[in-house]
Amino acid sequence: MKARVTVTLKTGILDPQGKAIEGALKSLGVDGVASVRQGKVFDIELSGSDKAKAEAALKEAADKLLANTVIENYRVEVLG
């Protein structure tokens, strides 16, 4: 079974890396870039077929390891 955990900064948290990427895109001539926020994506392969159990395990992993929940949000998607 495959899953994806997406981690992003919470609204209101400054994102200096996103600002640097935004500036670089503009200097490369990419038009229409209003703002950039960066994050992390974890593609994870799991054994087993219980989607609810997999989602619960990944939420626990995100809370404990994958995300800093003080400044980051995360979303767990079990893809099947």
All heavy atoms as a GROMACS GRO file, in nm:
protein
  586
    1MET      N    1   0.085  -0.116   0.000
    1MET     CA    2   0.000   0.000   0.000
    1MET      C    3   0.091   0.123   0.000
    1MET      O    4   0.194   0.126   0.066
    1MET     CB    5  -0.088  -0.005   0.125
    1MET     CG    6  -0.168   0.115   0.150
    1MET     SD    7  -0.274   0.106   0.298
    1MET     CE    8  -0.285  -0.063   0.338
    2LYS      N    9   0.051   0.225  -0.074
    2LYS     CA   10   0.129   0.348  -0.082
    2LYS      C   11   0.056   0.459  -0.009
    2LYS      O   12  -0.066   0.464  -0.007
    2LYS     CB   13   0.153   0.387  -0.227
    2LYS     CG   14   0.241   0.289  -0.300
    2LYS     CD   15   0.273   0.335  -0.439
    2LYS     CE   16   0.362   0.231  -0.506
    2LYS     NZ   17   0.410   0.278  -0.635
    3ALA      N   18   0.136   0.549   0.047
    3ALA     CA   19   0.079   0.663   0.119
    3ALA      C   20   0.168   0.784   0.097
    3ALA      O   21   0.285   0.771   0.060
    3ALA     CB   22   0.068   0.632   0.267
    4ARG      N   23   0.111   0.900   0.121
    4ARG     CA   24   0.185   1.026   0.109
    4ARG      C   25   0.153   1.112   0.230
    4ARG      O   26   0.038   1.130   0.265
    4ARG     CB   27   0.146   1.097  -0.020
    4ARG     CG   28   0.211   1.235  -0.034
    4ARG     CD   29   0.191   1.290  -0.172
    4ARG     NE   30   0.278   1.215  -0.261
    4ARG     CZ   31   0.270   1.219  -0.393
    4ARG    NH1   32   0.179   1.292  -0.452
    4ARG    NH2   33   0.354   1.148  -0.467
    5VAL      N   34   0.259   1.165   0.291
    5VAL     CA   35   0.244   1.261   0.400
    5VAL      C   36   0.301   1.393   0.350
    5VAL      O   37   0.418   1.400   0.310
    5VAL     CB   38   0.318   1.215   0.528
    5VAL    CG1   39   0.302   1.319   0.639
    5VAL    CG2   40   0.267   1.078   0.574
    6THR      N   41   0.218   1.496   0.347
    6THR     CA   42   0.260   1.629   0.302
    6THR      C   43   0.267   1.720   0.423
    6THR      O   44   0.171   1.732   0.499
    6THR     CB   45   0.159   1.685   0.200
    6THR    OG1   46   0.144   1.591   0.093
    6THR    CG2   47   0.205   1.818   0.144
    7VAL      N   48   0.383   1.784   0.441
    7VAL     CA   49   0.406   1.872   0.556
    7VAL      C   50   0.427   2.014   0.504
    7VAL      O   51   0.508   2.036   0.414
    7VAL     CB   52   0.531   1.826   0.635
    7VAL    CG1   53   0.555   1.917   0.754
    7VAL    CG2   54   0.515   1.681   0.681
    8THR      N   55   0.352   2.109   0.558
    8THR     CA   56   0.363   2.249   0.519
    8THR      C   57   0.368   2.337   0.642
    8THR      O   58   0.320   2.298   0.750
    8THR     CB   59   0.244   2.293   0.431
    8THR    OG1   60   0.123   2.268   0.503
    8THR    CG2   61   0.241   2.218   0.299
    9LEU      N   62   0.425   2.455   0.625
    9LEU     CA   63   0.427   2.550   0.736
    9LEU      C   64   0.287   2.603   0.763
    9LEU      O   65   0.208   2.623   0.670
    9LEU     CB   66   0.520   2.667   0.703
    9LEU     CG   67   0.669   2.636   0.702
    9LEU    CD1   68   0.748   2.754   0.645
    9LEU    CD2   69   0.718   2.604   0.842
   10LYS      N   70   0.257   2.626   0.890
   10LYS     CA   71   0.128   2.683   0.926
   10LYS      C   72   0.119   2.827   0.876
   10LYS      O   73   0.221   2.895   0.859
   10LYS     CB   74   0.110   2.682   1.079
   10LYS     CG   75   0.090   2.543   1.136
   10LYS     CD   76   0.068   2.549   1.286
   10LYS     CE   77   0.041   2.408   1.339
   10LYS     NZ   78   0.016   2.408   1.483
   11THR      N   79  -0.003   2.872   0.851
   11THR     CA   80  -0.027   3.009   0.811
   11THR      C   81   0.029   3.103   0.918
   11THR      O   82   0.012   3.078   1.037
   11THR     CB   83  -0.177   3.033   0.793
   11THR    OG1   84  -0.227   2.940   0.697
   11THR    CG2   85  -0.206   3.174   0.746
   12GLY      N   86   0.096   3.206   0.874
   12GLY     CA   87   0.152   3.303   0.968
   12GLY      C   88   0.296   3.276   1.007
   12GLY      O   89   0.361   3.362   1.066
   13ILE      N   90   0.347   3.157   0.976
   13ILE     CA   91   0.488   3.125   1.004
   13ILE      C   92   0.571   3.175   0.887
   13ILE      O   93   0.541   3.146   0.770
   13ILE     CB   94   0.507   2.973   1.023
   13ILE    CG1   95   0.424   2.920   1.140
   13ILE    CG2   96   0.656   2.940   1.041
   13ILE    CD1   97   0.462   2.975   1.275
   14LEU      N   98   0.676   3.252   0.916
   14LEU     CA   99   0.762   3.303   0.811
   14LEU      C  100   0.831   3.189   0.737
   14LEU      O  101   0.868   3.088   0.797
   14LEU     CB  102   0.867   3.397   0.869
   14LEU     CG  103   0.814   3.526   0.931
   14LEU    CD1  104   0.930   3.606   0.991
   14LEU    CD2  105   0.740   3.610   0.829
   15ASP      N  106   0.847   3.206   0.606
   15ASP     CA  107   0.906   3.102   0.522
   15ASP      C  108   1.021   3.162   0.439
   15ASP      O  109   1.003   3.197   0.323
   15ASP     CB  110   0.797   3.043   0.430
   15ASP     CG  111   0.846   2.927   0.346
   15ASP    OD1  112   0.964   2.890   0.356
   15ASP    OD2  113   0.765   2.874   0.270
   16PRO      N  114   1.140   3.176   0.500
   16PRO     CA  115   1.250   3.237   0.427
   16PRO      C  116   1.293   3.156   0.304
   16PRO      O  117   1.333   3.215   0.203
   16PRO     CB  118   1.363   3.245   0.531
   16PRO     CG  119   1.324   3.155   0.641
   16PRO     CD  120   1.175   3.141   0.637
   17GLN      N  121   1.284   3.025   0.311
   17GLN     CA  122   1.319   2.944   0.194
   17GLN      C  123   1.220   2.968   0.080
   17GLN      O  124   1.259   2.978  -0.036
   17GLN     CB  125   1.325   2.796   0.231
   17GLN     CG  126   1.383   2.710   0.121
   17GLN     CD  127   1.404   2.565   0.165
   17GLN    OE1  128   1.371   2.527   0.277
   17GLN    NE2  129   1.458   2.484   0.076
   18GLY      N  130   1.094   2.976   0.113
   18GLY     CA  131   0.993   3.007   0.012
   18GLY      C  132   1.016   3.143  -0.052
   18GLY      O  133   1.003   3.160  -0.173
   19LYS      N  134   1.054   3.243   0.031
   19LYS     CA  135   1.084   3.377  -0.021
   19LYS      C  136   1.204   3.373  -0.115
   19LYS      O  137   1.206   3.440  -0.218
   19LYS     CB  138   1.110   3.475   0.093
   19LYS     CG  139   0.985   3.525   0.158
   19LYS     CD  140   0.912   3.618   0.063
   19LYS     CE  141   0.791   3.679   0.130
   19LYS     NZ  142   0.701   3.741   0.035
   20ALA      N  143   1.307   3.294  -0.080
   20ALA     CA  144   1.425   3.282  -0.166
   20ALA      C  145   1.389   3.218  -0.299
   20ALA      O  146   1.435   3.262  -0.406
   20ALA     CB  147   1.533   3.201  -0.095
   21ILE      N  148   1.304   3.116  -0.296
   21ILE     CA  149   1.260   3.050  -0.419
   21ILE      C  150   1.178   3.146  -0.503
   21ILE      O  151   1.194   3.154  -0.625
   21ILE     CB  152   1.180   2.922  -0.386
   21ILE    CG1  153   1.271   2.818  -0.321
   21ILE    CG2  154   1.113   2.866  -0.512
   21ILE    CD1  155   1.196   2.703  -0.256
   22GLU      N  156   1.092   3.222  -0.438
   22GLU     CA  157   1.010   3.322  -0.508
   22GLU      C  158   1.100   3.423  -0.581
   22GLU      O  159   1.078   3.453  -0.699
   22GLU     CB  160   0.922   3.395  -0.406
   22GLU     CG  161   0.836   3.505  -0.463
   22GLU     CD  162   0.759   3.579  -0.354
   22GLU    OE1  163   0.722   3.516  -0.253
   22GLU    OE2  164   0.737   3.700  -0.372
   23GLY      N  165   1.201   3.473  -0.512
   23GLY     CA  166   1.293   3.568  -0.573
   23GLY      C  167   1.369   3.506  -0.690
   23GLY      O  168   1.388   3.570  -0.794
   24ALA      N  169   1.412   3.381  -0.674
   24ALA     CA  170   1.485   3.313  -0.781
   24ALA      C  171   1.397   3.291  -0.903
   24ALA      O  172   1.442   3.308  -1.017
   24ALA     CB  173   1.539   3.179  -0.730
   25LEU      N  174   1.272   3.253  -0.881
   25LEU     CA  175   1.180   3.234  -0.994
   25LEU      C  176   1.159   3.364  -1.070
   25LEU      O  177   1.160   3.366  -1.194
   25LEU     CB  178   1.045   3.179  -0.944
   25LEU     CG  179   1.044   3.034  -0.898
   25LEU    CD1  180   0.912   3.002  -0.831
   25LEU    CD2  181   1.070   2.940  -1.013
   26LYS      N  182   1.144   3.473  -0.996
   26LYS     CA  183   1.125   3.603  -1.060
   26LYS      C  184   1.250   3.644  -1.138
   26LYS      O  185   1.240   3.696  -1.248
   26LYS     CB  186   1.087   3.708  -0.956
   26LYS     CG  187   0.945   3.689  -0.904
   26LYS     CD  188   0.908   3.790  -0.797
   26LYS     CE  189   0.765   3.766  -0.750
   26LYS     NZ  190   0.726   3.857  -0.642
   27SER      N  191   1.369   3.616  -1.081
   27SER     CA  192   1.492   3.651  -1.152
   27SER      C  193   1.514   3.565  -1.275
   27SER      O  194   1.584   3.606  -1.367
   27SER     CB  195   1.613   3.642  -1.058
   27SER     OG  196   1.644   3.508  -1.028
   28LEU      N  197   1.454   3.448  -1.278
   28LEU     CA  198   1.461   3.361  -1.397
   28LEU      C  199   1.359   3.401  -1.503
   28LEU      O  200   1.354   3.341  -1.610
   28LEU     CB  201   1.438   3.215  -1.358
   28LEU     CG  202   1.550   3.148  -1.279
   28LEU    CD1  203   1.506   3.010  -1.229
   28LEU    CD2  204   1.675   3.135  -1.366
   29GLY      N  205   1.276   3.499  -1.470
   29GLY     CA  206   1.178   3.547  -1.567
   29GLY      C  207   1.046   3.474  -1.564
   29GLY      O  208   0.966   3.486  -1.657
   30VAL      N  209   1.020   3.398  -1.458
   30VAL     CA  210   0.892   3.330  -1.446
   30VAL      C  211   0.787   3.433  -1.405
   30VAL      O  212   0.794   3.491  -1.296
   30VAL     CB  213   0.899   3.214  -1.342
   30VAL    CG1  214   0.764   3.147  -1.329
   30VAL    CG2  215   1.005   3.114  -1.382
   31ASP      N  216   0.692   3.458  -1.493
   31ASP     CA  217   0.591   3.561  -1.470
   31ASP      C  218   0.475   3.510  -1.385
   31ASP      O  219   0.443   3.391  -1.388
   31ASP     CB  220   0.534   3.613  -1.603
   31ASP     CG  221   0.638   3.688  -1.685
   31ASP    OD1  222   0.726   3.752  -1.624
   31ASP    OD2  223   0.631   3.681  -1.808
   32GLY      N  224   0.414   3.599  -1.310
   32GLY     CA  225   0.291   3.568  -1.239
   32GLY      C  226   0.310   3.502  -1.104
   32GLY      O  227   0.212   3.459  -1.043
   33VAL      N  228   0.433   3.493  -1.054
   33VAL     CA  229   0.455   3.431  -0.923
   33VAL      C  230   0.421   3.534  -0.815
   33VAL      O  231   0.487   3.636  -0.802
   33VAL     CB  232   0.602   3.384  -0.907
   33VAL    CG1  233   0.624   3.329  -0.767
   33VAL    CG2  234   0.636   3.279  -1.011
   34ALA      N  235   0.315   3.506  -0.740
   34ALA     CA  236   0.272   3.598  -0.634
   34ALA      C  237   0.343   3.565  -0.502
   34ALA      O  238   0.387   3.653  -0.430
   34ALA     CB  239   0.122   3.591  -0.616
   35SER      N  240   0.354   3.435  -0.470
   35SER     CA  241   0.424   3.394  -0.349
   35SER      C  242   0.455   3.244  -0.357
   35SER      O  243   0.392   3.172  -0.434
   35SER     CB  244   0.342   3.423  -0.223
   35SER     OG  245   0.229   3.340  -0.217
   36VAL      N  246   0.552   3.202  -0.277
   36VAL     CA  247   0.593   3.061  -0.273
   36VAL      C  248   0.603   3.020  -0.127
   36VAL      O  249   0.659   3.093  -0.045
   36VAL     CB  250   0.729   3.038  -0.343
   36VAL    CG1  251   0.774   2.893  -0.328
   36VAL    CG2  252   0.724   3.078  -0.489
   37ARG      N  253   0.547   2.905  -0.093
   37ARG     CA  254   0.562   2.844   0.039
   37ARG      C  255   0.618   2.704   0.014
   37ARG      O  256   0.565   2.629  -0.066
   37ARG     CB  257   0.429   2.833   0.112
   37ARG     CG  258   0.352   2.963   0.125
   37ARG     CD  259   0.364   3.040   0.250
   37ARG     NE  260   0.338   2.966   0.373
   37ARG     CZ  261   0.385   3.012   0.488
   37ARG    NH1  262   0.456   3.120   0.495
   37ARG    NH2  263   0.358   2.946   0.599
   38GLN      N  264   0.724   2.669   0.081
   38GLN     CA  265   0.785   2.539   0.062
   38GLN      C  266   0.738   2.441   0.169
   38GLN      O  267   0.691   2.482   0.275
   38GLN     CB  268   0.937   2.551   0.058
   38GLN     CG  269   1.002   2.595   0.187
   38GLN     CD  270   1.034   2.480   0.279
   38GLN    OE1  271   1.067   2.370   0.234
   38GLN    NE2  272   1.026   2.502   0.407
   39GLY      N  273   0.752   2.314   0.138
   39GLY     CA  274   0.714   2.210   0.232
   39GLY      C  275   0.789   2.082   0.203
   39GLY      O  276   0.888   2.083   0.130
   40LYS      N  277   0.742   1.972   0.260
   40LYS     CA  278   0.806   1.841   0.242
   40LYS      C  279   0.699   1.739   0.204
   40LYS      O  280   0.586   1.748   0.251
   40LYS     CB  281   0.871   1.794   0.372
   40LYS     CG  282   0.976   1.887   0.427
   40LYS     CD  283   1.030   1.837   0.560
   40LYS     CE  284   0.937   1.883   0.672
   40LYS     NZ  285   0.993   1.868   0.806
   41VAL      N  286   0.738   1.644   0.121
   41VAL     CA  287   0.649   1.534   0.084
   41VAL      C  288   0.722   1.403   0.113
   41VAL      O  289   0.837   1.384   0.071
   41VAL     CB  290   0.609   1.539  -0.065
   41VAL    CG1  291   0.528   1.416  -0.104
   41VAL    CG2  292   0.533   1.666  -0.095
   42PHE      N  293   0.656   1.313   0.184
   42PHE     CA  294   0.708   1.180   0.213
   42PHE      C  295   0.621   1.078   0.143
   42PHE      O  296   0.502   1.067   0.173
   42PHE     CB  297   0.707   1.152   0.364
   42PHE     CG  298   0.790   1.249   0.444
   42PHE    CD1  299   0.733   1.364   0.497
   42PHE    CD2  300   0.924   1.225   0.467
   42PHE    CE1  301   0.807   1.453   0.571
   42PHE    CE2  302   1.000   1.314   0.542
   42PHE     CZ  303   0.942   1.429   0.593
   43ASP      N  304   0.677   1.005   0.046
   43ASP     CA  305   0.606   0.893  -0.018
   43ASP      C  306   0.651   0.766   0.053
   43ASP      O  307   0.770   0.736   0.056
   43ASP     CB  308   0.638   0.887  -0.167
   43ASP     CG  309   0.572   1.000  -0.244
   43ASP    OD1  310   0.463   1.043  -0.204
   43ASP    OD2  311   0.629   1.044  -0.345
   44ILE      N  312   0.556   0.695   0.109
   44ILE     CA  313   0.585   0.582   0.196
   44ILE      C  314   0.512   0.459   0.145
   44ILE      O  315   0.394   0.466   0.112
   44ILE     CB  316   0.542   0.613   0.341
   44ILE    CG1  317   0.617   0.739   0.391
   44ILE    CG2  318   0.566   0.495   0.434
   44ILE    CD1  319   0.566   0.793   0.522
   45GLU      N  320   0.583   0.346   0.139
   45GLU     CA  321   0.521   0.219   0.104
   45GLU      C  322   0.504   0.137   0.232
   45GLU      O  323   0.597   0.124   0.311
   45GLU     CB  324   0.605   0.143   0.002
   45GLU     CG  325   0.602   0.209  -0.134
   45GLU     CD  326   0.655   0.121  -0.245
   45GLU    OE1  327   0.636  -0.003  -0.237
   45GLU    OE2  328   0.713   0.176  -0.337
   46LEU      N  329   0.385   0.084   0.250
   46LEU     CA  330   0.350   0.008   0.370
   46LEU      C  331   0.307  -0.133   0.334
   46LEU      O  332   0.245  -0.153   0.229
   46LEU     CB  333   0.234   0.076   0.444
   46LEU     CG  334   0.257   0.222   0.485
   46LEU    CD1  335   0.125   0.290   0.510
   46LEU    CD2  336   0.344   0.227   0.608
   47SER      N  337   0.336  -0.227   0.421
   47SER     CA  338   0.282  -0.362   0.402
   47SER      C  339   0.144  -0.367   0.467
   47SER      O  340   0.113  -0.285   0.554
   47SER     CB  341   0.375  -0.466   0.464
   47SER     OG  342   0.392  -0.440   0.602
   48GLY      N  343   0.062  -0.459   0.426
   48GLY     CA  344  -0.072  -0.472   0.482
   48GLY      C  345  -0.174  -0.403   0.393
   48GLY      O  346  -0.140  -0.336   0.296
   49SER      N  347  -0.302  -0.421   0.429
   49SER     CA  348  -0.409  -0.367   0.346
   49SER      C  349  -0.514  -0.289   0.425
   49SER      O  350  -0.613  -0.246   0.368
   49SER     CB  351  -0.477  -0.481   0.270
   49SER     OG  352  -0.532  -0.575   0.361
   50ASP      N  353  -0.492  -0.271   0.554
   50ASP     CA  354  -0.588  -0.199   0.638
   50ASP      C  355  -0.560  -0.048   0.630
   50ASP      O  356  -0.466   0.003   0.693
   50ASP     CB  357  -0.577  -0.249   0.782
   50ASP     CG  358  -0.683  -0.190   0.873
   50ASP    OD1  359  -0.741  -0.083   0.839
   50ASP    OD2  360  -0.708  -0.251   0.979
   51LYS      N  361  -0.641   0.023   0.552
   51LYS     CA  362  -0.618   0.166   0.530
   51LYS      C  363  -0.632   0.247   0.658
   51LYS      O  364  -0.555   0.340   0.682
   51LYS     CB  365  -0.713   0.219   0.423
   51LYS     CG  366  -0.677   0.176   0.283
   51LYS     CD  367  -0.765   0.247   0.181
   51LYS     CE  368  -0.720   0.210   0.040
   51LYS     NZ  369  -0.794   0.285  -0.062
   52ALA      N  370  -0.729   0.215   0.740
   52ALA     CA  371  -0.750   0.289   0.865
   52ALA      C  372  -0.630   0.273   0.958
   52ALA      O  373  -0.584   0.370   1.020
   52ALA     CB  374  -0.877   0.242   0.934
   53LYS      N  375  -0.578   0.152   0.968
   53LYS     CA  376  -0.462   0.127   1.053
   53LYS      C  377  -0.339   0.200   0.998
   53LYS      O  378  -0.262   0.259   1.074
   53LYS     CB  379  -0.436  -0.024   1.061
   53LYS     CG  380  -0.328  -0.064   1.156
   53LYS     CD  381  -0.315  -0.216   1.164
   53LYS     CE  382  -0.202  -0.256   1.257
   53LYS     NZ  383  -0.187  -0.402   1.264
   54ALA      N  384  -0.322   0.198   0.867
   54ALA     CA  385  -0.210   0.267   0.804
   54ALA      C  386  -0.218   0.417   0.828
   54ALA      O  387  -0.119   0.482   0.862
   54ALA     CB  388  -0.207   0.237   0.654
   55GLU      N  389  -0.337   0.474   0.812
   55GLU     CA  390  -0.354   0.618   0.834
   55GLU      C  391  -0.324   0.655   0.978
   55GLU      O  392  -0.257   0.755   1.005
   55GLU     CB  393  -0.496   0.660   0.796
   55GLU     CG  394  -0.516   0.810   0.802
   55GLU     CD  395  -0.650   0.855   0.748
   55GLU    OE1  396  -0.721   0.776   0.683
   55GLU    OE2  397  -0.684   0.973   0.772
   56ALA      N  398  -0.371   0.575   1.072
   56ALA     CA  399  -0.345   0.603   1.214
   56ALA      C  400  -0.196   0.596   1.244
   56ALA      O  401  -0.142   0.681   1.316
   56ALA     CB  402  -0.422   0.504   1.300
   57ALA      N  403  -0.127   0.497   1.188
   57ALA     CA  404   0.017   0.482   1.212
   57ALA      C  405   0.094   0.600   1.152
   57ALA      O  406   0.188   0.651   1.213
   57ALA     CB  407   0.066   0.350   1.153
   58LEU      N  408   0.053   0.645   1.035
   58LEU     CA  409   0.122   0.756   0.972
   58LEU      C  410   0.095   0.888   1.042
   58LEU      O  411   0.183   0.975   1.051
   58LEU     CB  412   0.084   0.765   0.824
   58LEU     CG  413   0.142   0.652   0.738
   58LEU    CD1  414   0.084   0.656   0.598
   58LEU    CD2  415   0.293   0.659   0.734
   59LYS      N  416  -0.025   0.906   1.095
   59LYS     CA  417  -0.054   1.026   1.173
   59LYS      C  418   0.034   1.029   1.299
   59LYS      O  419   0.086   1.134   1.337
   59LYS     CB  420  -0.202   1.033   1.210
   59LYS     CG  421  -0.289   1.075   1.094
   59LYS     CD  422  -0.434   1.086   1.134
   59LYS     CE  423  -0.518   1.134   1.015
   59LYS     NZ  424  -0.659   1.148   1.050
   60GLU      N  425   0.051   0.915   1.361
   60GLU     CA  426   0.138   0.907   1.479
   60GLU      C  427   0.282   0.938   1.440
   60GLU      O  428   0.352   1.012   1.511
   60GLU     CB  429   0.128   0.768   1.543
   60GLU     CG  430   0.208   0.756   1.670
   60GLU     CD  431   0.192   0.621   1.739
   60GLU    OE1  432   0.103   0.543   1.701
   60GLU    OE2  433   0.269   0.596   1.832
   61ALA      N  434   0.328   0.885   1.326
   61ALA     CA  435   0.463   0.912   1.279
   61ALA      C  436   0.482   1.059   1.248
   61ALA      O  437   0.587   1.118   1.278
   61ALA     CB  438   0.493   0.827   1.155
   62ALA      N  439   0.382   1.121   1.188
   62ALA     CA  440   0.390   1.264   1.157
   62ALA      C  441   0.396   1.347   1.284
   62ALA      O  442   0.474   1.441   1.294
   62ALA     CB  443   0.272   1.305   1.070
   63ASP      N  444   0.314   1.311   1.382
   63ASP     CA  445   0.315   1.383   1.510
   63ASP      C  446   0.449   1.372   1.582
   63ASP      O  447   0.495   1.468   1.643
   63ASP     CB  448   0.206   1.330   1.603
   63ASP     CG  449   0.068   1.386   1.573
   63ASP    OD1  450   0.059   1.500   1.524
   63ASP    OD2  451  -0.031   1.315   1.599
   64LYS      N  452   0.512   1.255   1.573
   64LYS     CA  453   0.634   1.230   1.650
   64LYS      C  454   0.762   1.261   1.574
   64LYS      O  455   0.864   1.291   1.636
   64LYS     CB  456   0.638   1.084   1.694
   64LYS     CG  457   0.534   1.048   1.797
   64LYS     CD  458   0.546   0.905   1.840
   64LYS     CE  459   0.445   0.871   1.949
   64LYS     NZ  460   0.456   0.731   1.989
   65LEU      N  461   0.760   1.253   1.439
   65LEU     CA  462   0.886   1.260   1.366
   65LEU      C  463   0.881   1.348   1.241
   65LEU      O  464   0.968   1.432   1.221
   65LEU     CB  465   0.930   1.118   1.325
   65LEU     CG  466   1.055   1.110   1.238
   65LEU    CD1  467   1.178   1.153   1.316
   65LEU    CD2  468   1.072   0.969   1.184
   66LEU      N  469   0.783   1.328   1.157
   66LEU     CA  470   0.786   1.389   1.024
   66LEU      C  471   0.756   1.538   1.025
   66LEU      O  472   0.802   1.611   0.937
   66LEU     CB  473   0.688   1.316   0.931
   66LEU     CG  474   0.712   1.167   0.912
   66LEU    CD1  475   0.605   1.107   0.822
   66LEU    CD2  476   0.850   1.140   0.858
   67ALA      N  477   0.678   1.585   1.120
   67ALA     CA  478   0.639   1.727   1.126
   67ALA      C  479   0.668   1.785   1.263
   67ALA      O  480   0.658   1.716   1.364
   67ALA     CB  481   0.490   1.741   1.094
   68ASN      N  482   0.706   1.911   1.263
   68ASN     CA  483   0.715   1.987   1.388
   68ASN      C  484   0.578   2.054   1.404
   68ASN      O  485   0.552   2.157   1.346
   68ASN     CB  486   0.827   2.091   1.378
   68ASN     CG  487   0.835   2.179   1.501
   68ASN    OD1  488   0.746   2.178   1.586
   68ASN    ND2  489   0.941   2.258   1.509
   69THR      N  490   0.493   1.993   1.482
   69THR     CA  491   0.354   2.036   1.488
   69THR      C  492   0.334   2.174   1.553
   69THR      O  493   0.223   2.227   1.551
   69THR     CB  494   0.266   1.932   1.560
   69THR    OG1  495   0.320   1.907   1.690
   69THR    CG2  496   0.263   1.802   1.481
   70VAL      N  497   0.439   2.231   1.609
   70VAL     CA  498   0.430   2.367   1.661
   70VAL      C  499   0.419   2.466   1.545
   70VAL      O  500   0.343   2.562   1.552
   70VAL     CB  501   0.551   2.400   1.750
   70VAL    CG1  502   0.551   2.547   1.792
   70VAL    CG2  503   0.555   2.309   1.871
   71ILE      N  504   0.493   2.439   1.437
   71ILE     CA  505   0.497   2.534   1.324
   71ILE      C  506   0.450   2.473   1.192
   71ILE      O  507   0.442   2.544   1.092
   71ILE     CB  508   0.638   2.594   1.306
   71ILE    CG1  509   0.741   2.485   1.274
   71ILE    CG2  510   0.678   2.676   1.427
   71ILE    CD1  511   0.875   2.538   1.227
   72GLU      N  512   0.421   2.342   1.190
   72GLU     CA  513   0.386   2.277   1.064
   72GLU      C  514   0.253   2.202   1.075
   72GLU      O  515   0.219   2.149   1.181
   72GLU     CB  516   0.494   2.177   1.021
   72GLU     CG  517   0.626   2.242   0.987
   72GLU     CD  518   0.735   2.142   0.957
   72GLU    OE1  519   0.749   2.042   1.031
   72GLU    OE2  520   0.810   2.164   0.861
   73ASN      N  521   0.180   2.199   0.963
   73ASN     CA  522   0.063   2.113   0.947
   73ASN      C  523   0.103   1.994   0.862
   73ASN      O  524   0.202   2.000   0.788
   73ASN     CB  525  -0.048   2.188   0.872
   73ASN     CG  526  -0.106   2.302   0.953
   73ASN    OD1  527  -0.132   2.289   1.071
   73ASN    ND2  528  -0.127   2.415   0.887
   74TYR      N  529   0.026   1.887   0.869
   74TYR     CA  530   0.051   1.773   0.780
   74TYR      C  531  -0.080   1.715   0.733
   74TYR      O  532  -0.186   1.733   0.794
   74TYR     CB  533   0.136   1.667   0.848
   74TYR     CG  534   0.072   1.600   0.967
   74TYR    CD1  535  -0.013   1.491   0.951
   74TYR    CD2  536   0.095   1.645   1.097
   74TYR    CE1  537  -0.073   1.430   1.059
   74TYR    CE2  538   0.036   1.585   1.205
   74TYR     CZ  539  -0.047   1.477   1.185
   74TYR     OH  540  -0.108   1.417   1.294
   75ARG      N  541  -0.072   1.647   0.618
   75ARG     CA  542  -0.188   1.577   0.562
   75ARG      C  543  -0.144   1.438   0.524
   75ARG      O  544  -0.040   1.419   0.460
   75ARG     CB  545  -0.238   1.653   0.438
   75ARG     CG  546  -0.361   1.590   0.375
   75ARG     CD  547  -0.414   1.668   0.254
   75ARG     NE  548  -0.322   1.654   0.140
   75ARG     CZ  549  -0.254   1.754   0.083
   75ARG    NH1  550  -0.263   1.876   0.132
   75ARG    NH2  551  -0.176   1.733  -0.018
   76VAL      N  552  -0.220   1.339   0.564
   76VAL     CA  553  -0.191   1.199   0.533
   76VAL      C  554  -0.290   1.151   0.428
   76VAL      O  555  -0.411   1.167   0.444
   76VAL     CB  556  -0.201   1.110   0.660
   76VAL    CG1  557  -0.186   0.964   0.624
   76VAL    CG2  558  -0.099   1.152   0.765
   77GLU      N  559  -0.237   1.094   0.321
   77GLU     CA  560  -0.321   1.036   0.216
   77GLU      C  561  -0.278   0.890   0.196
   77GLU      O  562  -0.163   0.866   0.164
   77GLU     CB  563  -0.302   1.109   0.083
   77GLU     CG  564  -0.334   1.256   0.084
   77GLU     CD  565  -0.290   1.322  -0.044
   77GLU    OE1  566  -0.367   1.320  -0.141
   77GLU    OE2  567  -0.176   1.373  -0.045
   78VAL      N  568  -0.370   0.798   0.218
   78VAL     CA  569  -0.343   0.658   0.188
   78VAL      C  570  -0.394   0.634   0.048
   78VAL      O  571  -0.513   0.647   0.019
   78VAL     CB  572  -0.410   0.564   0.290
   78VAL    CG1  573  -0.384   0.420   0.256
   78VAL    CG2  574  -0.359   0.595   0.432
   79LEU      N  575  -0.301   0.603  -0.043
   79LEU     CA  576  -0.333   0.596  -0.185
   79LEU      C  577  -0.379   0.458  -0.230
   79LEU      O  578  -0.431   0.444  -0.339
   79LEU     CB  579  -0.211   0.640  -0.266
   79LEU     CG  580  -0.155   0.778  -0.225
   79LEU    CD1  581  -0.023   0.804  -0.295
   79LEU    CD2  582  -0.254   0.887  -0.255
   80GLY      N  583  -0.358   0.357  -0.150
   80GLY     CA  584  -0.404   0.223  -0.185
   80GLY      C  585  -0.294   0.131  -0.225
   80GLY      O  586  -0.180   0.158  -0.226
   0.00000   0.00000   0.00000
